[in-house]
Each structure stands twice: as C-alpha cells, then as structure tokens.
Amino acid sequence: MSPLILIIGNKNYSSWSMRPWLVLKQVEADFSEIRIPLNLPETRNQILRYSPTGRVPVLQQGTLKIWDSLAICEYVAEQFSESLLWPQDSETRAIARAVSAEMHSGFQQLRQHLPMNCRDQFSKPSFSLEVQNDIDRILALWQTCRRQYGTGGNFLFGHFTIADAMFAPVASRFVTYNVPLDPLSQAYIETIWALPTMKQWLAEAEAEAEHIETFQP
C-alpha cells in the first residue's frame, strides 16, 4: 500500500489541519506530513501541487488525493475500522456524524472573530451576540453528548471519535480566548488537552516561527 502523506498548514493557526492530523495520530497511522506555511505569496501555488482547491489539509496516498478534513477522517475510519472512530451503535453513530457535520459547516462567527491561535491567550471582556450564540450552541452540544452518549469515557461519545477531533480546535479557541465554561465543558476540554497527540500538536505549534497578523483577534 502506498504511504500516507498529510499536507497541512501552520500548526498554530490551521484548525482544519489539526482535525485529520489528530485522527491519524490517534489510530497510530504511519504517515508523513508536509507543512506549508499559510498567508505567504507562494502558499497557494505550493498547496496546489497537492490539492485541487489550493487549501489544506489534503491526504495523499499514491494517486489518491482527499482534500477535505471530514472526508479525510471518514477515509481513515474506514481504513482503521478496528479503532472505532465512530460509535458502534447506529443511532449514536448518526448523532456523532450530525454533530461533526454541524461543526464542519457551521459556527462562522466563531471562526471569523476567534481565529485559532494555540500559542497565545487573550482576555476578552465580552463577545458579540453572534459569537456568543455560537459558543452557547457548542456548549449545549457538548453537554448533550456527554450526558446522553458519553457514559463510557470522558469524550463526547465515551471513547475518542471523529467528533472529538472536529471539536479539538474549538477547545483550543476556548482556552485562547478564556471563554467562560460550565464544569462539564471544562472537564471535556481538559480531556482533550490531556491527549498525548494534542500535547504534541501544541508543542510543535509553540515551536513554529511564523507570526500571522490576521490570526490575531
């Protein structure tokens, strides 16, 4: 089988890159990574060598190219089915997919106004109504998943799933911007933060030299 290659952006800033990277690490996949710094004049052309969209992430395996974070995670779930990246129960699995898809397509105000920045912390006295609505919806999702489906462990659906990878960058944002949290959501973020794979990502983000002004709040 051809080797897996994941093309990503800056670890400090690229939330979309974090998601499939965590999934690949969690299943202990043998893969290499190519990191392309974002927001440089040559960035798009460099990414176009691998991705038809000019965006990261993209997973390459031989002639196969998968250029969407959730699609990459789904592919990894199929290739490493023993890792149970989705819940086994069909109804719970449907909820996990719905939660992941909502994260994938929604929360635009949060994305725009609270960009991912793993290295820094900022104190914001308040958030706009639109951003707060996104925050409230995310916290409600976490609480529902933990209470209804998370009894088998400390993740959203008990054990680590793709849903946790989808929300890991949000956990990072909540830490960066000191978002007030209920005890259950705080405990969930601490669970994500304790993952060795998350610790590795954060350490490598800290070591990056690039500073992108547009990712400052």
C-alpha positions in Angstrom: 0.0 0.0 0.0 1.2 3.5 -0.8 2.4 5.7 2.1 0.1 8.2 3.6 1.1 11.9 3.3 -0.8 14.7 5.1 -0.4 18.2 3.8 -1.1 20.8 6.5 -0.8 24.4 7.3 0.8 26.1 10.4 0.0 24.1 13.5 -0.5 27.3 15.4 -3.2 28.5 13.1 -4.7 25.8 10.9 -7.7 24.4 12.7 -8.7 22.3 9.7 -5.3 20.7 9.6 -5.5 19.8 13.2 -8.5 17.6 12.8 -7.3 14.8 10.5 -3.8 15.0 12.0 -5.2 14.1 15.4 -7.3 11.3 13.9 -4.2 9.8 12.1 -2.2 10.1 15.3 -4.9 8.5 17.4 -5.1 5.4 15.2 -1.3 5.3 15.2 -1.2 5.5 11.4 2.2 5.5 9.7 2.1 8.8 7.8 4.4 11.7 6.9 3.4 15.3 6.9 4.2 18.3 4.7 3.7 21.6 6.4 3.1 24.6 4.1 3.0 28.0 6.0 -0.1 30.0 5.3 -0.6 33.6 4.2 2.6 33.8 2.2 2.7 34.9 -1.5 3.7 31.4 -2.6 1.3 29.5 -0.3 -1.5 28.8 -2.7 0.8 27.6 -5.5 2.6 25.3 -3.1 -0.7 23.8 -1.9 -2.0 23.5 -5.5 0.8 21.0 -6.1 -1.2 18.6 -3.8 -4.8 19.9 -3.6 -7.2 21.0 -6.4 -8.7 23.6 -4.1 -5.5 25.3 -3.0 -6.4 24.7 0.6 -5.2 22.4 3.4 -5.5 19.8 4.6 -5.2 17.2 1.9 -4.3 13.5 2.4 -2.4 11.8 -0.4 -1.9 8.1 -0.8 -0.5 7.2 -4.2 -2.7 8.7 -6.8 -5.5 9.3 -4.3 -6.0 12.8 -3.0 -8.6 13.7 -0.4 -8.9 17.4 0.1 -11.5 17.9 2.9 -10.9 17.4 6.6 -14.0 15.5 7.3 -13.6 13.3 4.2 -10.1 12.5 5.3 -11.3 11.5 8.7 -14.0 9.3 7.1 -11.4 7.6 5.0 -9.2 6.9 8.0 -12.1 5.5 9.9 -12.7 3.0 7.0 -9.0 2.1 6.7 -8.6 1.7 10.5 -12.0 0.3 11.3 -10.8 -1.5 14.4 -10.1 1.9 16.0 -13.8 2.7 16.2 -13.6 6.3 15.2 -17.4 6.3 15.1 -19.7 4.8 17.8 -20.7 1.3 17.1 -24.4 1.8 17.7 -26.1 3.0 14.5 -28.3 5.7 16.2 -25.4 7.0 18.3 -23.2 7.0 15.2 -25.8 9.1 13.3 -25.7 11.7 16.1 -21.9 11.7 16.1 -21.9 12.3 12.4 -24.6 15.1 12.7 -22.5 16.8 15.5 -19.4 16.6 13.3 -21.1 17.9 10.2 -22.6 20.8 12.2 -19.0 21.7 13.3 -17.8 21.2 9.8 -20.3 23.6 8.2 -21.3 26.0 10.9 -20.2 28.5 13.6 -19.0 31.0 11.1 -19.0 33.9 13.6 -16.8 31.9 16.0 -14.4 31.1 13.2 -14.2 34.7 12.0 -13.8 36.5 15.3 -12.0 33.9 17.4 -9.3 32.5 15.0 -7.3 29.6 16.2 -4.0 30.7 17.9 -2.6 27.9 20.1 0.4 30.0 21.4 -1.4 33.0 22.8 -4.1 33.8 25.3 -6.3 36.8 25.3 -8.8 38.2 27.8 -12.0 39.4 26.1 -14.5 41.1 28.4 -17.4 40.1 26.2 -18.3 38.6 22.8 -20.7 39.8 20.2 -24.2 38.3 20.3 -23.5 36.3 17.2 -20.3 34.8 18.6 -21.9 34.1 21.9 -24.7 32.3 20.1 -22.1 30.0 18.5 -20.4 29.5 21.9 -23.7 28.6 23.5 -24.7 26.2 20.8 -21.3 24.4 21.0 -21.5 24.1 24.8 -25.1 22.7 24.5 -23.8 20.1 22.0 -21.0 19.1 24.4 -23.4 18.8 27.3 -25.9 16.8 25.4 -23.3 14.4 24.0 -21.5 13.9 27.4 -24.7 13.3 29.3 -26.6 11.1 26.8 -23.8 9.3 25.0 -20.5 9.8 26.9 -21.0 7.5 29.9 -18.3 5.0 28.7 -15.5 7.5 29.0 -14.5 11.2 29.1 -15.0 12.1 25.4 -18.2 13.2 23.7 -19.3 9.7 22.9 -17.3 7.9 25.6 -14.2 6.9 23.7 -12.3 9.2 21.2 -14.2 9.6 17.9 -14.0 11.9 14.9 -16.4 14.2 16.7 -13.7 14.9 19.3 -11.2 15.7 16.5 -13.7 18.1 14.9 -14.1 20.0 18.2 -10.5 19.9 19.3 -9.7 23.3 17.6 -12.8 24.8 19.3 -11.4 23.6 22.7 -8.2 25.4 21.7 -10.1 28.6 20.9 -11.9 28.5 24.2 -8.6 28.3 26.0 -7.1 31.0 23.9 -9.9 33.5 24.5 -10.7 32.5 28.1 -14.3 31.6 27.3 -16.4 31.0 30.5 -17.3 27.4 30.8 -19.6 25.2 32.8 -17.9 22.4 34.8 -18.8 19.7 32.3 -17.4 21.6 29.4 -14.3 22.5 31.3 -13.7 18.8 32.1 -14.2 17.9 28.5 -11.5 20.5 27.4 -9.2 19.1 30.0 -9.8 15.6 28.5 -8.8 16.9 25.0 -5.8 18.8 26.5 -4.5 15.6 28.2 -4.3 13.6 24.9 -0.6 13.0 24.1 -1.4 13.7 20.5 -2.9 17.1 21.4 0.1 17.8 23.6 2.4 17.0 20.6 0.4 19.3 18.3 0.5 22.2 20.8 4.3 21.8 21.4 5.0 21.9 17.7 2.7 24.9 17.3 4.7 26.6 20.0 7.9 25.9 18.2 6.8 27.5 14.9 8.5 30.8 13.9 5.7 32.2 11.8 3.5 35.1 13.1 0.4 35.8 11.0 -1.2 39.1 12.0 -4.6 38.2 10.5 -4.9 35.4 13.1 -4.7 37.9 15.9 -8.1 38.9 17.4 
